């Protein structure tokens, strides 16, 4: 059973690190970006131009003043305004990071106190892992929809992270399955320790009488 816990914590830790890499992209950092196109690097909260070393402000979505998105050959085949509106959905990356962090904290509590945790809490963790998986997958799909084949490794980490979240959900399901048996074994050991002590005390009283 210990290996279930190890796999659960390892999977969620890797997922959390991968999602963090996908969020701290340009312009927060200079070398991590989810897409690169025609000398521009795109991040969750803005963009940077390589030659001029100019970055946009950290904000949600790309503003209409970002001229680099206005060109004759739109590789996304979407209207310019629709593209700007779609860029605001990149905020899903940050939401996904928060979801994974909450699931990671819940997994620590479950692994430490799992014999005392109720099934409702475990079922809630499984449901939350499903929500986190869908949000993580949605973040990757938004990247692909916006940038197509120009996505970089930071965007692909979201897909890998979604896989580890799904794996963690499976581990929690296995913990739910083993929980009644482990509680029964623990209770049986407590009974086996308690019964001989009572018998010995009774035999001593009979010998004294």
KANOR-V730489 format. One record per pair of residues at least 12 apart in sequence whose C-alpha atoms are under 8 Angstrom apart, sorted by the first residue. I is the first residue (numbers start at 1). J is the second residue. Records with the same first field share a line. If there is no record, write none. Layout:
BEGIN
I: J / J
END
This chain:
BEGIN
1: 175
4: 171 / 174 / 175
5: 111 / 171
7: 168 / 171
8: 107 / 167 / 168 / 171 / 172
9: 104 / 107 / 108 / 168
11: 164 / 165 / 167 / 168
12: 100 / 103 / 104 / 164 / 165 / 168
13: 104
14: 161 / 164
15: 100 / 160 / 161 / 162 / 164 / 165
16: 97 / 100 / 101 / 104 / 161
18: 154 / 157 / 158 / 160 / 161
19: 93 / 96 / 97 / 157 / 158 / 161
20: 97
21: 154 / 157
22: 34 / 44 / 93 / 154 / 155 / 157 / 158
23: 43 / 44 / 93 / 94 / 97
24: 43 / 44
25: 42 / 43 / 44 / 45
26: 41 / 42 / 43 / 44 / 45 / 46 / 47 / 48 / 55
27: 43 / 45 / 46 / 47 / 48 / 55 / 56 / 57 / 58
28: 45 / 58
30: 48
32: 154
33: 152 / 154 / 155
34: 143 / 151 / 152 / 153 / 154 / 155
35: 147 / 150 / 151 / 152 / 155
36: 150 / 151 / 152
37: 150
39: 51
40: 68
44: 60 / 61 / 90 / 91 / 93
45: 57 / 58 / 59 / 60 / 61 / 62 / 90 / 91
46: 58 / 59 / 60 / 61 / 62
60: 87 / 88 / 90 / 91
61: 84 / 85 / 86 / 87 / 88 / 89 / 90 / 91
62: 84 / 87 / 88
63: 84
64: 81 / 84
75: 147 / 148
76: 145 / 146 / 147 / 148
83: 146
86: 146
87: 146
89: 142
90: 139 / 142 / 143
92: 135 / 136 / 138 / 139
93: 136 / 139
95: 135
96: 132 / 135 / 136 / 139
99: 132
100: 132 / 165
103: 125 / 128 / 129
106: 125
107: 125
110: 122
114: 179
115: 179 / 182 / 183
119: 176
122: 172 / 173 / 176
123: 173 / 176
125: 169 / 172
126: 169 / 172 / 173
129: 165 / 166 / 168 / 169
130: 166 / 169
132: 162 / 165
133: 162 / 163 / 165 / 166
134: 162
136: 158 / 159 / 161 / 162
137: 158 / 159 / 162
139: 158
140: 155 / 156 / 158 / 159
143: 155
END
